[in-house]
Amino acid sequence: MDALTLLQQRNSAPKLAEPAPDQQAIDQMLRAATRAPDHANLRPWRFLLIEGDARLRLGELFARALSARNPEATEADCEKARSKALRAPLVIAVAVRYSEHPKVPLIEQQLSAGCAAHALLLAAESLGYAGIWRTGANAFDAGVMRGLGLASNESLVGFLYVGTRDGRAKPLPEHDPKDFATQWPG
Ligand SMILES: Cc1cc2nc3c(=O)[nH]c(=O)nc-3n(C[C@H](O)[C@H](O)[C@H](O)COP(=O)(O)O)c2cc1C
């Protein structure tokens, strides 16, 4: 698939199955991610690859975080939280790693980490895999970030669920690009 087609047709996959990208594919995805635009070459990103049984521990983290956020959460709620980590054979937690820089505020570093996350998804799709970027309460939860080992200058931009598309791709939405772009007359 050529680059333009990939950019125009990338399509998130809410249902994912085995196989996950193999090590070679993961290496290619990471090479794509680390080509994200990056003001002052700060490399403001970190990727945590969570596979196999590590996903069970991620699920426990999600369940503990839910209980801490909501003491009324039932065992069924916690089980649902645990199952989120098993939605794909590979989960990539994408973090922004903030460095103080006189010209590069936090927002620029977050945007850069977001571009890296997008590149991971695009690369996965170009290699025949699929994925979806999710946040939800877990991505903003300090307990989840601590449990993942994030430092105080790091936070999550999201979880990428990656694997092989399960079922048919959903139809691409029909957007008219003209609805989002106008000539600025000056
Ligand atoms: C920062 C960010 C966070 C997102 N969080 C969620 C989420 O928690 N749950 C969800 O279903 N979709 C979430 N999405 C949207 C999906 O990743 C996806 O873009 C959406 O389902 C539309 O599908 P498409 O990418 O194929 O157009 C998020 C997207 C972004 C960019």
The ligand as an SDF file (V2000), in Angstrom:
LIG
                    3D

 31 33  0  0  0  0  0  0  0  0999 V2000
   -6.3620   10.6020   21.9720 C   0  0  0  0  0  0  0  0  0  0  0  0
   -7.4190    9.6440   21.5340 C   0  0  0  0  0  0  0  0  0  0  0  0
   -8.1100    8.9110   22.4760 C   0  0  0  0  0  0  0  0  0  0  0  0
   -9.1090    8.0210   22.1000 C   0  0  0  0  0  0  0  0  0  0  0  0
   -9.7570    7.2870   23.0510 N   0  0  0  0  0  0  0  0  0  0  0  0
  -10.7010    6.4070   22.6910 C   0  0  0  0  0  0  0  0  0  0  0  0
  -11.3350    5.5850   23.6590 C   0  0  0  0  0  0  0  0  0  0  0  0
  -11.0280    5.6370   24.8480 O   0  0  0  0  0  0  0  0  0  0  0  0
  -12.3060    4.7380   23.2380 N   0  0  0  0  0  0  0  0  0  0  0  0
  -12.6570    4.6500   21.9130 C   0  0  0  0  0  0  0  0  0  0  0  0
  -13.5480    3.8530   21.5900 O   0  0  0  0  0  0  0  0  0  0  0  0
  -12.0550    5.4050   20.9740 N   0  0  0  0  0  0  0  0  0  0  0  0
  -11.0980    6.2700   21.3260 C   0  0  0  0  0  0  0  0  0  0  0  0
  -10.4760    7.0320   20.3770 N   0  0  0  0  0  0  0  0  0  0  0  0
  -10.9660    6.9800   18.9710 C   0  0  0  0  0  0  0  0  0  0  0  0
  -10.4530    5.7750   18.2070 C   0  0  0  0  0  0  0  0  0  0  0  0
   -9.0510    5.6170   18.3610 O   0  0  0  0  0  0  0  0  0  0  0  0
  -10.7650    5.9020   16.7040 C   0  0  0  0  0  0  0  0  0  0  0  0
  -10.0840    6.9890   16.1560 O   0  0  0  0  0  0  0  0  0  0  0  0
  -12.2540    6.0510   16.4490 C   0  0  0  0  0  0  0  0  0  0  0  0
  -12.8910    4.8610   16.8540 O   0  0  0  0  0  0  0  0  0  0  0  0
  -12.5950    6.3240   14.9730 C   0  0  0  0  0  0  0  0  0  0  0  0
  -12.1030    5.2930   14.1640 O   0  0  0  0  0  0  0  0  0  0  0  0
  -11.1010    5.6470   12.9520 P   0  0  0  0  0  0  0  0  0  0  0  0
   -9.7650    5.9800   13.6030 O   0  0  0  0  0  0  0  0  0  0  0  0
  -11.0460    4.3980   12.1430 O   0  0  0  0  0  0  0  0  0  0  0  0
  -11.7040    6.7880   12.2080 O   0  0  0  0  0  0  0  0  0  0  0  0
   -9.4440    7.8820   20.7280 C   0  0  0  0  0  0  0  0  0  0  0  0
   -8.7120    8.6050   19.7770 C   0  0  0  0  0  0  0  0  0  0  0  0
   -7.7220    9.4760   20.1710 C   0  0  0  0  0  0  0  0  0  0  0  0
   -6.9490   10.2390   19.1270 C   0  0  0  0  0  0  0  0  0  0  0  0
  1  2  1  0
  2  3  1  0
  2 30  2  0
  3  4  2  0
  4  5  1  0
  4 28  1  0
  5  6  2  0
  6  7  1  0
  6 13  1  0
  7  8  2  0
  7  9  1  0
  9 10  1  0
 10 11  2  0
 10 12  1  0
 12 13  2  0
 13 14  1  0
 14 15  1  0
 14 28  1  0
 15 16  1  0
 16 17  1  0
 16 18  1  0
 18 19  1  0
 18 20  1  0
 20 21  1  0
 20 22  1  0
 22 23  1  0
 23 24  1  0
 24 25  2  0
 24 26  1  0
 24 27  1  0
 28 29  2  0
 29 30  1  0
 30 31  1  0
M  END
$$$$
